[in-house]
Amino acid sequence: MGPGHPECPERLDAIEDRLLASGLDIALERREAPEASLDEIELAHDRMHVAAMRGLGAMLAEEIAAGGPRYAQIDPDTAMNVNTWNAILRGAGAAMAATDAVIAGEMENAFCAVRPPGHHATRSRAMGFCIFNNVAIAAKYALERHGLQRVAVVDFDVHHGNGTENILSGDPRVLMVGFFQHPFYPYSGTDAPADNMVNLPVPAYTRGPAIRELIDAHWMPRLEAFAPEMIFISAGFDAHREDDLGQLGLVEADYAWITQRIMAVARRHAKGRIVSTLEGGYNLSALGRSVEAHLRALADL
């Protein structure tokens, strides 16, 4: 995204460093992310949007070869560089490869450490650091290519997953549940959401205990009644109390608890099948610690 941008390569370095320092690394099986095909991306995105992003990447390559600019600004928050096209194909590819592996029974669940994030990307627009919507693509892939009948999406980023809602709203095969700080970017999620959306807007400075109560009161009954065959997580860790991009008050124990609640639903209804994909989280120390807590819960350690 450019120098000084919070969505930076050091985010993944912070996760890797924490997993190594904690010893959790040795409990994980790692796989490389393949590139998604364009027709797979188009499960969730308009063809014109995909073509525009591909063209922007190609234009950057030509301009850099001629000594031109290194970044193309999509909106005030979101940019591409010459490597972004490959990164976004592999981000979506990771989520779909994880879906394949979990459905095949090769693993019970998976976490995709990818960037840039995706949950603000709508069907036809890149925004909010996001270009393609990894979770929405994977959810559509599970439905269309694997023939699942019901999938759930859980979004616990500090920002509303407006792009995921835009893509999945009104689809009876999908239930999406989430909480987010409100009013806050992207200033959505409260205007008559569709029946398959369970949106929990919370004010700034809300802490973990209040979030847990809301989850038990609103997410859990809907998830149990829906009985998903697979669960996808938009795992944003910028609701942590140390993250300056939001003003919520979660800590690592809250992310572990949320993950355990999701796992309980998955084990009752979905053979334990979960694919989690990284979204936000911009305080590097808090991000590493929170991802560790999330993965320890997923690994049942």
C-alpha positions as CSV (number, residue, x, y, z in Angstrom):
1,M,0.0,0.0,0.0
2,G,3.0,2.3,0.3
3,P,5.5,3.5,3.0
4,G,3.9,4.2,6.4
5,H,0.6,2.4,5.6
6,P,-0.8,0.3,8.4
7,E,-1.5,-2.6,6.0
8,C,2.2,-3.5,5.7
9,P,4.3,-6.6,5.1
10,E,5.4,-6.5,8.7
11,R,2.0,-7.7,9.7
12,L,2.8,-11.2,8.5
13,D,6.3,-11.0,10.0
14,A,4.8,-10.2,13.4
15,I,2.5,-13.3,13.2
16,E,5.5,-15.5,12.1
17,D,7.7,-14.2,14.9
18,R,5.0,-14.8,17.5
19,L,4.3,-18.3,16.3
20,L,8.0,-19.1,16.5
21,A,8.6,-17.5,19.9
22,S,5.5,-19.2,21.4
23,G,6.5,-22.7,20.1
24,L,3.1,-23.0,18.4
25,D,4.8,-23.1,15.0
26,I,5.8,-26.8,15.5
27,A,2.1,-27.8,15.9
28,L,1.1,-26.3,12.5
29,E,1.1,-27.8,9.0
30,R,2.0,-25.2,6.4
31,R,1.0,-25.0,2.8
32,E,1.8,-22.6,0.0
33,A,-1.1,-20.6,-1.4
34,P,-1.9,-21.3,-5.1
35,E,-3.2,-18.7,-7.5
36,A,-6.9,-18.5,-7.9
37,S,-8.2,-18.5,-11.5
38,L,-10.2,-15.6,-12.8
39,D,-13.4,-17.6,-13.1
40,E,-13.0,-18.5,-9.4
41,I,-12.6,-14.8,-8.5
42,E,-15.7,-14.1,-10.5
43,L,-17.8,-16.3,-8.2
44,A,-18.0,-13.2,-6.0
45,H,-16.9,-10.3,-8.2
46,D,-18.1,-8.6,-11.3
47,R,-16.0,-9.4,-14.4
48,M,-15.4,-5.7,-15.0
49,H,-13.9,-5.3,-11.5
50,V,-11.6,-8.2,-12.0
51,A,-10.5,-7.0,-15.4
52,A,-9.9,-3.5,-14.0
53,M,-7.7,-4.7,-11.2
54,R,-5.8,-7.0,-13.6
55,G,-5.3,-4.1,-16.0
56,L,-4.1,-1.8,-13.2
57,G,-1.5,-4.4,-12.3
58,A,-0.3,-4.7,-15.9
59,M,-0.2,-0.9,-16.3
60,L,2.0,-0.6,-13.2
61,A,4.4,-3.1,-14.5
62,E,4.8,-1.1,-17.8
63,E,5.1,2.2,-16.0
64,I,7.8,0.9,-13.5
65,A,9.7,-0.5,-16.5
66,A,9.7,3.0,-17.9
67,G,10.7,4.6,-14.6
68,G,7.2,5.5,-13.6
69,P,5.4,5.5,-10.2
70,R,5.5,2.4,-8.0
71,Y,1.9,2.6,-6.7
72,A,-1.5,3.2,-8.2
73,Q,-4.0,4.7,-5.8
74,I,-7.5,3.1,-5.9
75,D,-9.0,5.2,-3.1
76,P,-7.5,7.3,-0.3
77,D,-6.9,4.2,1.8
78,T,-6.2,1.6,-0.9
79,A,-3.3,1.2,-3.4
80,M,-1.8,-1.4,-5.7
81,N,1.9,-2.0,-6.5
82,V,3.4,-4.3,-9.1
83,N,3.2,-7.3,-6.8
84,T,-0.4,-6.8,-5.6
85,W,-2.0,-8.8,-8.5
86,N,-0.1,-11.9,-7.6
87,A,-0.8,-11.4,-3.9
88,I,-4.6,-11.0,-4.3
89,L,-4.7,-14.1,-6.5
90,R,-2.9,-16.1,-3.9
91,G,-5.0,-14.6,-1.1
92,A,-8.2,-15.9,-2.7
93,G,-6.4,-19.1,-3.7
94,A,-5.3,-19.8,-0.1
95,A,-8.9,-19.5,1.1
96,M,-10.1,-21.9,-1.7
97,A,-7.3,-24.4,-1.2
98,A,-8.0,-24.4,2.5
99,T,-11.7,-25.1,1.7
100,D,-10.7,-28.0,-0.5
101,A,-8.4,-29.5,2.2
102,V,-11.0,-29.1,5.0
103,I,-13.9,-30.5,2.9
104,A,-11.6,-33.5,1.8
105,G,-11.0,-34.2,5.5
106,E,-7.2,-33.6,5.2
107,M,-7.5,-31.2,8.2
108,E,-10.3,-30.1,10.5
109,N,-9.7,-26.4,10.1
110,A,-7.3,-23.9,8.5
111,F,-6.0,-20.3,9.0
112,C,-5.0,-18.3,5.9
113,A,-2.3,-15.8,6.8
114,V,-2.8,-13.5,3.8
115,R,-2.7,-9.9,2.9
116,P,-4.2,-7.5,1.8
117,P,-7.4,-8.2,3.6
118,G,-10.7,-8.6,1.8
119,H,-13.9,-8.0,3.7
120,H,-14.5,-4.5,2.4
121,A,-14.2,-5.4,-1.2
122,T,-17.7,-5.4,-2.7
123,R,-18.8,-7.2,-5.8
124,S,-17.7,-4.4,-8.0
125,R,-15.4,-2.2,-5.9
126,A,-12.1,-2.2,-4.1
127,M,-12.0,-0.2,-0.9
128,G,-10.7,-0.1,2.7
129,F,-7.3,-1.8,2.0
130,C,-9.3,-4.6,0.2
131,I,-9.3,-5.6,-3.5
132,F,-10.8,-9.1,-3.7
133,N,-13.0,-10.6,-1.0
134,N,-11.2,-13.8,0.1
135,V,-13.9,-15.0,2.5
136,A,-16.8,-14.3,0.1
137,I,-15.0,-16.0,-2.8
138,A,-14.3,-19.1,-0.6
139,A,-17.9,-19.2,0.7
140,K,-19.2,-19.0,-2.9
141,Y,-16.7,-21.7,-3.9
142,A,-17.9,-24.1,-1.2
143,L,-21.5,-23.6,-2.4
144,E,-21.0,-23.6,-6.1
145,R,-18.0,-26.0,-6.6
146,H,-18.4,-28.3,-3.6
147,G,-22.2,-28.3,-3.5
148,L,-22.7,-27.4,0.1
149,Q,-26.2,-26.3,1.0
150,R,-25.5,-24.0,4.0
151,V,-22.4,-22.1,5.0
152,A,-21.9,-19.5,7.7
153,V,-19.6,-16.5,7.7
154,V,-18.4,-15.0,11.0
155,D,-16.7,-11.6,10.9
156,F,-15.1,-10.2,14.1
157,D,-13.1,-7.3,12.6
158,V,-13.6,-3.9,14.2
159,H,-14.9,-2.7,10.9
160,H,-18.2,-3.9,9.4
161,G,-17.6,-6.4,6.6
162,N,-19.6,-4.4,4.1
163,G,-18.1,-6.1,1.0
164,T,-19.0,-9.6,2.3
165,E,-22.5,-8.4,3.1
166,N,-22.8,-6.8,-0.4
167,I,-21.8,-10.1,-2.0
168,L,-23.8,-12.6,0.2
169,S,-26.8,-10.5,1.3
170,G,-30.1,-12.3,0.6
171,D,-28.6,-15.7,-0.3
172,P,-30.5,-18.2,1.8
173,R,-27.6,-20.6,1.7
174,V,-25.5,-18.2,3.7
175,L,-25.8,-16.9,7.3
176,M,-23.4,-14.0,8.1
177,V,-22.9,-12.9,11.7
178,G,-20.6,-10.1,12.9
179,F,-20.0,-7.3,15.4
180,F,-18.3,-4.0,14.6
181,Q,-17.7,-0.6,16.0
182,H,-20.4,1.9,15.0
183,P,-20.5,4.7,13.9
184,F,-17.2,3.9,12.2
185,Y,-15.8,3.2,8.8
186,P,-17.3,2.1,6.4
187,Y,-20.5,3.5,8.1
188,S,-22.7,0.6,7.1
189,G,-24.4,-2.5,8.5
190,T,-27.3,-0.8,10.3
191,D,-29.6,0.1,7.4
192,A,-32.2,-2.8,7.2
193,P,-29.8,-5.7,6.6
194,A,-31.2,-8.8,4.9
195,D,-32.6,-11.7,6.9
196,N,-29.4,-13.7,6.5
197,M,-27.3,-11.0,8.2
198,V,-26.9,-10.8,12.0
199,N,-25.1,-7.4,12.5
200,L,-24.2,-6.3,16.0
201,P,-23.0,-2.6,15.9
202,V,-21.4,-1.6,19.2
203,P,-20.2,1.8,20.4
204,A,-16.5,2.7,20.8
205,Y,-14.8,1.4,24.0
206,T,-17.0,-1.7,24.3
207,R,-15.0,-4.4,26.0
208,G,-14.8,-8.1,25.7
209,P,-17.4,-9.1,28.4
210,A,-20.1,-7.1,26.6
211,I,-19.2,-8.6,23.2
212,R,-19.4,-12.1,24.7
213,E,-22.9,-11.4,26.0
214,L,-24.0,-10.2,22.6
215,I,-22.5,-13.2,20.8
216,D,-24.3,-15.6,23.1
217,A,-27.6,-13.8,22.8
218,H,-27.6,-13.1,19.1
219,W,-25.0,-15.1,17.1
220,M,-25.4,-18.5,18.8
221,P,-29.1,-19.0,18.4
222,R,-29.0,-18.1,14.8
223,L,-26.0,-20.3,14.0
224,E,-27.5,-23.2,15.9
225,A,-30.8,-22.9,14.0
226,F,-29.0,-22.5,10.7
227,A,-26.8,-25.6,11.2
228,P,-24.1,-24.7,8.8
229,E,-22.2,-27.3,6.9
230,M,-19.0,-25.2,7.0
231,I,-17.9,-22.0,8.7
232,F,-15.8,-19.2,7.3
233,I,-14.2,-16.6,9.6
234,S,-13.2,-13.1,8.6
235,A,-10.6,-12.9,11.4
236,G,-9.8,-9.2,12.1
237,F,-7.8,-8.4,15.2
238,D,-8.1,-4.6,15.1
239,A,-10.8,-4.7,17.8
240,H,-7.9,-5.3,20.2
241,R,-7.6,-2.6,22.9
242,E,-4.0,-1.8,21.7
243,D,-5.0,-1.3,18.1
244,D,-5.2,2.4,17.1
245,L,-7.3,1.8,14.0
246,G,-10.3,1.1,16.2
247,Q,-11.6,1.9,19.7
248,L,-12.9,-1.4,21.0
249,G,-11.5,-3.2,24.0
250,L,-10.9,-6.9,23.2
251,V,-7.9,-8.9,24.4
252,E,-6.4,-12.2,23.4
253,A,-8.6,-14.2,25.7
254,D,-11.7,-12.8,24.0
255,Y,-10.4,-14.0,20.6
256,A,-9.8,-17.4,22.0
257,W,-13.3,-17.5,23.5
258,I,-15.0,-16.4,20.3
259,T,-13.0,-19.0,18.4
260,Q,-14.1,-21.7,20.8
261,R,-17.7,-20.7,20.5
262,I,-17.4,-21.0,16.7
263,M,-15.7,-24.3,17.0
264,A,-18.5,-25.7,19.2
265,V,-21.1,-24.9,16.4
266,A,-18.8,-26.3,13.8
267,R,-18.4,-29.6,15.7
268,R,-22.1,-30.0,16.2
269,H,-23.2,-29.2,12.7
270,A,-20.2,-29.0,10.3
271,K,-17.8,-31.9,11.1
272,G,-15.6,-29.2,12.7
273,R,-15.0,-27.6,9.3
274,I,-13.7,-24.0,9.6
275,V,-11.6,-21.8,7.3
276,S,-10.4,-18.6,8.9
277,T,-8.8,-15.8,6.8
278,L,-6.8,-12.8,8.2
279,E,-8.5,-9.4,7.9
280,G,-7.4,-6.5,10.0
281,G,-5.0,-6.1,12.9
282,Y,-2.4,-3.3,12.8
283,N,-0.7,-3.1,16.2
284,L,2.0,-5.7,15.4
285,S,2.4,-7.0,18.9
286,A,-1.3,-7.3,19.6
287,L,-1.8,-8.9,16.2
288,G,0.8,-11.6,16.8
289,R,-0.6,-12.4,20.2
290,S,-4.2,-12.5,19.0
291,V,-3.5,-14.7,16.1
292,E,-1.6,-17.1,18.5
293,A,-4.7,-17.2,20.7
294,H,-6.9,-17.8,17.7
295,L,-4.7,-20.6,16.4
296,R,-4.3,-22.3,19.8
297,A,-8.1,-22.5,20.0
298,L,-8.4,-23.8,16.4
299,A,-5.8,-26.4,17.2
300,D,-7.4,-27.2,20.5
301,L,-4.2,-26.7,22.4
